[in-house]
Amino acid sequence: MRFEREEIRETDIITCAACGHNLGTMAAIREKMNKAYQRLKQPSAARKLQ
């Protein structure tokens, strides 16, 4: 990805390079990624039973 500045700010709006879809601000994307990572780290109930 190319950015106007060297440092990405939390308020920068990120768009998809392929289709131009607005993905949201860097802060919102980072928050979504952290939540998804936390869900991956937690073992599911199905795995606990096996």
C-alpha positions in Angstrom: 0.0 0.0 0.0 1.1 3.5 -0.6 0.3 6.3 1.8 0.6 10.1 1.5 2.7 10.2 4.7 5.4 7.9 6.0 3.5 7.5 9.3 -0.1 6.1 9.2 -2.5 8.0 11.5 -5.4 6.5 13.3 -7.7 8.8 11.4 -6.5 7.9 7.9 -9.3 6.3 5.9 -8.1 3.1 4.2 -9.6 1.9 0.9 -9.2 -1.4 -0.9 -6.5 -1.2 -3.6 -8.3 -3.7 -5.8 -11.9 -2.3 -5.8 -11.7 1.0 -4.0 -14.1 0.0 -1.2 -13.8 2.2 1.9 -12.6 -0.1 4.7 -12.8 2.6 7.4 -10.3 4.4 9.5 -7.0 2.8 10.6 -8.2 2.8 14.2 -11.4 0.9 13.3 -9.6 -1.6 11.2 -7.0 -2.2 14.0 -9.8 -2.7 16.5 -11.6 -5.2 14.3 -8.4 -7.1 13.7 -7.6 -7.3 17.4 -11.1 -8.6 18.2 -10.8 -11.3 15.5 -7.4 -12.3 16.8 -8.8 -12.6 20.3 -11.5 -14.9 19.0 -8.9 -17.1 17.3 -6.9 -17.4 20.5 -9.9 -18.6 22.6 -10.5 -22.3 22.2 -14.0 -23.0 21.1 -16.4 -25.1 23.2 -16.3 -27.9 20.6 -12.5 -28.2 20.8 -12.7 -28.4 24.6 -15.0 -31.4 24.5 -12.7 -33.5 22.3 
